[in-house]
Every structure is written in structure tokens, then in C-alpha cells.
Amino acid sequence: MSKRVFQSGISWQVVEKKWPGITEAFRGFDAAVVAGMGPDDLDALTANTRVIRNRRKLEAIVRNA
């Protein structure tokens, strides 16, 4: 489901290229870990060039966890 959040409004090729970095940044999408991410974690993600740095999309992933 997280991949679909990123694909909304963004080229699927871009999402595919960055997906390994996104998966690593979200620690394999472990729901408990992602749900525990706070503002400092989101700030770090928005500075991480290996992920899609759209703050609203990043926040949605944490909220959905």
C-alpha cells in the first residue's frame, strides 16, 4: 500500500528507482517501527535523497502504520 501512496502523482519509474532507499528508510515497513516515527524522523527523511521527499506522502506512510 505504501508504494501506491508514493506512486500517486509521481512517475512509477521514479518510485521504482527509489524504492530500495524508501524501504530501507522505513526499516522494511515494520508497522510498529514506522508508527513510532516522530517529527525528527520525518525531518531526516525529507533530507534523505534516497527517498521521495514529499513531506505529505512521508507523513501518510507514518499515519497509515
C-alpha positions as CSV (number, residue, x, y, z in Angstrom):
1,M,0.0,0.0,0.0
2,S,2.9,2.4,0.7
3,K,4.2,2.1,-2.8
4,R,0.8,3.2,-4.1
5,V,0.9,6.3,-1.8
6,F,4.2,7.3,-3.5
7,Q,3.0,6.5,-7.0
8,S,0.1,8.9,-6.7
9,G,1.0,11.9,-8.8
10,I,4.6,10.7,-9.4
11,S,6.0,8.6,-12.3
12,W,6.1,4.9,-11.4
13,Q,9.6,4.8,-12.8
14,V,10.8,7.3,-10.2
15,V,9.1,5.3,-7.5
16,E,10.7,2.0,-8.7
17,K,14.2,3.6,-8.9
18,K,13.9,5.0,-5.3
19,W,12.0,2.0,-3.8
20,P,15.1,0.3,-2.3
21,G,16.0,3.5,-0.5
22,I,12.4,4.1,0.7
23,T,12.2,0.5,2.0
24,E,15.4,1.0,3.9
25,A,14.4,4.4,5.3
26,F,11.2,2.9,6.6
27,R,13.0,0.0,8.1
28,G,11.3,-2.6,5.9
29,F,7.9,-1.1,6.7
30,D,7.8,-2.7,10.1
31,A,4.5,-1.2,11.2
32,A,5.5,-0.8,14.9
33,V,8.7,1.0,14.0
34,V,7.1,3.2,11.3
35,A,4.2,4.1,13.6
36,G,6.8,5.3,16.2
37,M,8.4,7.7,13.8
38,G,8.2,11.3,15.0
39,P,8.8,14.7,13.6
40,D,12.6,14.4,13.9
41,D,12.5,11.2,11.8
42,L,10.3,12.9,9.2
43,D,12.7,15.8,9.1
44,A,15.6,13.3,8.4
45,L,13.5,11.6,5.7
46,T,12.8,14.9,3.9
47,A,16.6,15.5,3.8
48,N,17.3,11.9,2.5
49,T,18.0,12.0,-1.3
50,R,17.4,8.2,-1.5
51,V,13.6,8.7,-0.9
52,I,10.9,10.7,-2.4
53,R,11.0,13.8,-0.2
54,N,7.4,14.8,-0.3
55,R,6.6,15.5,3.3
56,R,2.8,14.8,3.0
57,K,3.5,11.4,1.4
58,L,6.0,10.6,4.2
59,E,3.6,11.6,6.9
60,A,0.8,9.5,5.2
61,I,3.0,6.4,5.5
62,V,3.6,7.0,9.2
63,R,-0.1,7.7,9.8
64,N,-1.2,4.6,8.0
65,A,1.2,2.5,10.1
